[in-house]
């Protein structure tokens, strides 16, 4: 059997930066606190834990004055920085540059909406670390929508600025934009006055995520079975897995090599292995080695 790992799979730049910052500090001092899981992959989190990385939540910050704390690629709300300053905590800020730029854009949009009585709407997963940081730029007032059924929370008579979590589906985001546009058109027909910039939607999905979907399509079509390796709580992973499954029905989502089932490969002559932008390369290699032990490759 031909077994191939997707050459384009693996960490995005933001995750590489965060893990590199953690490893550098751990190599010097042997320990480091991190606000939340550094990446949505339990195997990588465990690897770094063995090196001395201690995952904490926000409630523990008050008990760590004078310590060093890593901010992961997902970013943090302004309140975290204020708390750290008050406690003398040294932050190692590994916020992804793309997320940081989005935070700044949302803050600017929020200031604009404050002046005209408008609202900030964010397409994202409620409670996701990145979304928490984005919402923090609006003092917690942003409206979070995850699907069209959430649109009832928006006051369509007021100006709207729409942004997306960086790792969401471009197709789903466009559908949301179309739904909002349709609702506003209905209001316009009811003679509710709107300015030309009443609704503005910004393209804030990470290009790396958007491009990965297109890259994956060709890879998924080229194999008989696709193994997609991702953490259970990876938004990017679930989006890319569903995208793959649309073009390759024999796509299986796994978190590690232990999940492999021999029956998946019945009649298959080729297997592809890919993963999310939060999936380490070494984990995909482990899956390949386990698969080799189950089904020998073509001679």
C-alpha positions as CSV (number, residue, x, y, z in Angstrom):
1,X,0.0,0.0,0.0
2,X,1.2,3.5,-0.9
3,X,1.2,5.7,2.3
4,X,1.9,9.4,1.9
5,X,2.0,12.4,4.3
6,X,0.7,15.6,2.9
7,X,3.7,17.9,2.3
8,X,1.6,21.0,3.1
9,X,0.2,19.7,6.4
10,X,1.4,20.9,9.8
11,X,1.8,24.0,11.9
12,X,0.9,27.4,10.7
13,X,3.3,30.3,11.3
14,X,1.5,31.5,14.4
15,X,1.7,28.1,16.1
16,X,5.4,27.6,15.1
17,X,6.1,31.0,16.7
18,X,4.3,30.2,19.9
19,X,5.9,26.7,20.3
20,X,9.3,28.1,19.5
21,X,9.0,30.8,22.1
22,X,8.0,28.2,24.7
23,X,10.8,25.8,23.8
24,X,13.4,28.7,24.0
25,X,12.3,29.7,27.5
26,X,12.1,26.1,28.7
27,X,15.6,25.4,27.4
28,X,16.9,28.2,29.5
29,X,14.8,28.0,32.7
30,X,13.1,24.6,32.7
31,X,9.6,25.8,33.4
32,X,7.1,28.3,32.0
33,X,3.4,29.0,32.6
34,X,1.0,29.2,29.6
35,X,-2.5,30.6,29.6
36,X,-4.5,27.8,28.2
37,X,-3.3,24.9,25.9
38,X,-0.6,26.3,23.7
39,X,-2.1,24.5,20.7
40,X,-5.4,22.5,20.3
41,X,-3.6,19.2,20.2
42,X,-3.3,17.1,23.4
43,X,-0.3,15.1,22.2
44,X,1.8,18.3,21.7
45,X,0.5,19.8,24.9
46,X,1.7,16.7,26.7
47,X,5.1,16.8,25.0
48,X,5.7,20.3,26.2
49,X,4.4,19.5,29.7
50,X,7.1,17.0,30.0
51,X,9.6,19.8,29.1
52,X,8.2,21.9,31.9
53,X,5.3,23.9,30.4
54,X,2.5,24.4,33.0
55,X,-0.9,25.2,31.6
56,X,-3.0,27.5,33.7
57,X,-6.3,29.4,33.4
58,X,-6.9,33.0,34.2
59,X,-8.0,32.3,37.8
60,X,-4.4,31.4,38.6
61,X,-2.8,34.6,37.4
62,X,-3.4,36.3,40.8
63,X,-1.3,33.7,42.5
64,X,1.7,34.1,40.2
65,X,3.1,37.6,40.8
66,X,6.5,38.2,39.3
67,X,6.4,35.0,37.2
68,X,6.7,34.5,33.4
69,X,3.5,33.6,31.4
70,X,3.2,32.8,27.7
71,X,0.4,34.2,25.7
72,X,-0.4,31.6,23.0
73,X,-1.1,32.3,19.3
74,X,-4.8,32.8,19.9
75,X,-4.2,36.1,21.7
76,X,-5.8,37.5,24.9
77,X,-8.2,40.3,25.7
78,X,-6.9,43.7,27.1
79,X,-7.8,42.7,30.6
80,X,-5.1,40.0,30.7
81,X,-2.4,42.6,29.9
82,X,-3.7,44.9,32.6
83,X,-3.8,42.1,35.2
84,X,-0.2,41.0,34.3
85,X,1.0,44.6,34.7
86,X,-0.6,45.0,38.1
87,X,1.0,41.8,39.3
88,X,4.4,42.3,37.8
89,X,4.0,39.2,35.6
90,X,6.4,39.1,32.6
91,X,4.4,38.2,29.5
92,X,6.0,36.3,26.6
93,X,3.5,37.4,23.9
94,X,3.3,34.8,21.1
95,X,0.0,36.2,19.7
96,X,-0.2,35.3,16.0
97,X,0.5,38.5,14.0
98,X,-2.7,37.8,11.9
99,X,-4.8,37.6,15.1
100,X,-3.1,40.7,16.5
101,X,-3.9,42.6,13.4
102,X,-7.5,41.4,13.6
103,X,-7.8,42.5,17.3
104,X,-6.6,46.0,16.2
105,X,-9.1,46.2,13.4
106,X,-12.0,45.2,15.7
107,X,-10.9,47.8,18.2
108,X,-10.9,50.4,15.5
109,X,-14.3,49.2,14.3
110,X,-15.7,49.2,17.8
111,X,-14.6,52.9,18.3
112,X,-16.4,53.8,15.1
113,X,-19.6,51.9,16.1
114,X,-19.5,53.6,19.5
115,X,-19.8,57.0,17.7
116,X,-22.7,56.0,15.5
117,X,-24.6,53.6,17.8
118,X,-23.6,50.6,15.8
119,X,-22.5,47.1,16.7
120,X,-19.7,44.7,16.2
121,X,-20.6,41.2,15.1
122,X,-18.0,38.3,15.1
123,X,-18.5,35.1,13.2
124,X,-16.8,32.5,15.5
125,X,-17.1,29.7,18.0
126,X,-18.4,31.0,21.4
127,X,-15.8,30.5,24.1
128,X,-13.0,29.8,21.6
129,X,-9.7,31.4,22.9
130,X,-9.3,33.6,19.8
131,X,-12.9,34.8,20.0
132,X,-12.5,35.6,23.7
133,X,-9.6,37.8,22.8
134,X,-11.5,39.4,19.9
135,X,-14.5,40.1,22.0
136,X,-12.3,41.7,24.6
137,X,-11.5,44.5,22.2
138,X,-15.1,45.6,22.4
139,X,-15.4,45.5,26.2
140,X,-17.3,42.2,25.8
141,X,-20.1,43.8,23.8
142,X,-19.5,42.1,20.5
143,X,-22.3,39.8,19.2
144,X,-21.0,36.3,18.5
145,X,-22.7,34.4,15.7
146,X,-21.8,30.8,14.8
147,X,-24.6,30.1,12.3
148,X,-27.5,31.8,10.6
149,X,-29.9,31.0,13.4
150,X,-27.9,33.4,15.7
151,X,-28.7,36.4,13.5
152,X,-31.7,37.3,15.6
153,X,-29.3,38.7,18.1
154,X,-28.4,41.5,15.7
155,X,-30.4,44.8,15.5
156,X,-30.5,45.3,11.8
157,X,-31.7,48.9,12.1
158,X,-28.3,49.8,13.5
159,X,-24.9,49.9,11.7
160,X,-23.1,46.6,11.6
161,X,-19.4,45.8,11.2
162,X,-18.8,42.0,10.7
163,X,-15.6,40.2,11.3
164,X,-14.6,36.5,11.3
165,X,-12.5,34.4,13.6
166,X,-9.4,33.7,11.5
167,X,-9.9,29.9,11.3
168,X,-13.5,29.7,10.2
169,X,-14.8,28.4,6.9
170,X,-14.7,31.0,4.1
171,X,-17.8,29.4,2.5
172,X,-19.8,29.6,5.8
173,X,-18.7,33.2,6.3
174,X,-19.9,34.2,2.8
175,X,-23.2,32.5,3.5
176,X,-23.6,34.5,6.7
177,X,-22.8,37.7,4.7
178,X,-25.4,36.8,2.2
179,X,-28.0,36.2,4.9
180,X,-27.3,39.5,6.5
181,X,-27.5,41.3,3.2
182,X,-30.8,39.7,2.4
183,X,-32.3,40.7,5.8
184,X,-31.1,44.3,5.3
185,X,-32.7,44.3,1.8
186,X,-36.0,43.3,3.4
187,X,-35.7,46.2,5.8
188,X,-34.9,48.6,3.0
189,X,-38.1,47.5,1.3
190,X,-39.9,48.4,4.5
191,X,-38.6,52.0,4.0
192,X,-36.1,51.8,7.0
193,X,-33.4,54.2,6.0
194,X,-29.9,52.9,5.8
195,X,-26.6,54.6,4.8
196,X,-24.4,53.2,2.1
197,X,-22.0,51.9,4.7
198,X,-24.7,50.6,7.1
199,X,-23.2,47.1,6.8
200,X,-19.5,46.3,6.2
201,X,-18.0,42.8,6.2
202,X,-14.3,42.4,6.5
203,X,-12.2,39.6,5.0
204,X,-10.4,38.4,8.2
205,X,-10.1,34.6,7.6
206,X,-6.4,33.6,7.6
207,X,-5.2,33.1,4.1
208,X,-3.2,30.0,5.3
209,X,-6.5,28.4,6.4
210,X,-8.3,29.3,3.3
211,X,-5.5,28.1,1.0
212,X,-5.1,24.9,3.0
213,X,-8.7,23.8,2.1
214,X,-7.9,24.2,-1.7
215,X,-4.6,22.4,-1.3
216,X,-6.2,19.6,0.6
217,X,-8.8,19.0,-2.0
218,X,-6.3,17.8,-4.5
219,X,-4.5,15.6,-1.9
220,X,-7.8,14.1,-0.7
221,X,-8.8,13.2,-4.3
222,X,-5.4,11.6,-5.0
223,X,-5.8,8.8,-2.4
224,X,-8.3,6.0,-1.7
225,X,-8.4,6.7,2.1
226,X,-7.5,9.9,3.9
227,X,-6.5,10.1,7.6
228,X,-7.0,13.5,9.0
229,X,-5.1,14.1,12.3
230,X,-6.4,16.8,14.6
231,X,-7.1,17.6,18.2
232,X,-10.7,17.1,19.4
233,X,-11.0,20.8,20.2
234,X,-9.4,22.2,17.0
235,X,-11.8,24.5,15.1
236,X,-9.5,24.5,12.2
237,X,-9.2,20.7,12.3
238,X,-12.9,20.1,12.2
239,X,-13.4,22.6,9.4
240,X,-10.7,21.0,7.2
241,X,-11.8,17.5,8.0
242,X,-15.4,18.3,6.9
243,X,-14.0,19.9,3.8
244,X,-11.9,16.8,3.0
245,X,-14.9,14.5,3.6
246,X,-16.9,16.3,0.9
247,X,-14.4,15.3,-1.8
248,X,-13.2,12.0,-0.2
249,X,-15.9,10.1,1.6
250,X,-13.3,7.7,3.0
251,X,-11.8,10.4,5.3
252,X,-11.4,9.6,9.0
253,X,-10.7,12.1,11.8
254,X,-8.3,10.8,14.4
255,X,-6.4,12.4,17.2
256,X,-3.6,9.8,17.3
257,X,-2.3,6.5,15.9
258,X,-4.3,4.5,18.5
259,X,-7.5,5.3,16.7
260,X,-6.6,3.4,13.5
261,X,-9.0,0.6,12.5
262,X,-7.8,-1.9,9.8
263,X,-11.3,-2.1,8.3
264,X,-10.9,1.5,7.0
265,X,-8.4,0.3,4.4
266,X,-10.2,-2.6,2.9
267,X,-9.6,-2.6,-0.9
268,X,-7.5,0.6,-0.7
269,X,-4.2,0.9,-2.6
270,X,-3.2,4.3,-1.3
271,X,-3.6,6.2,2.0
272,X,-3.0,9.9,2.7
273,X,-2.2,11.4,6.0
274,X,-2.8,15.1,6.7
275,X,-3.7,17.4,9.6
276,X,-4.7,20.7,10.9
277,X,-2.6,23.8,11.3
278,X,-2.3,22.7,15.0
279,X,-1.1,19.2,14.2
280,X,2.6,18.5,14.7
281,X,4.5,16.7,12.0
282,X,5.8,14.1,14.4
283,X,2.3,13.0,15.3
284,X,1.5,12.4,11.6
285,X,4.7,10.4,11.4
286,X,3.6,8.3,14.3
287,X,0.3,7.6,12.5
288,X,2.3,6.5,9.4
289,X,4.5,4.1,11.4
290,X,1.5,2.6,13.1
291,X,-0.2,2.1,9.7
292,X,2.9,0.4,8.4
293,X,2.7,-2.1,11.2
294,X,-1.0,-2.8,10.3
295,X,-0.7,-2.8,6.5
296,X,2.7,-3.2,4.8
297,X,3.5,-0.7,2.0
298,X,3.7,-1.6,-1.7
299,X,7.0,-3.3,-2.4
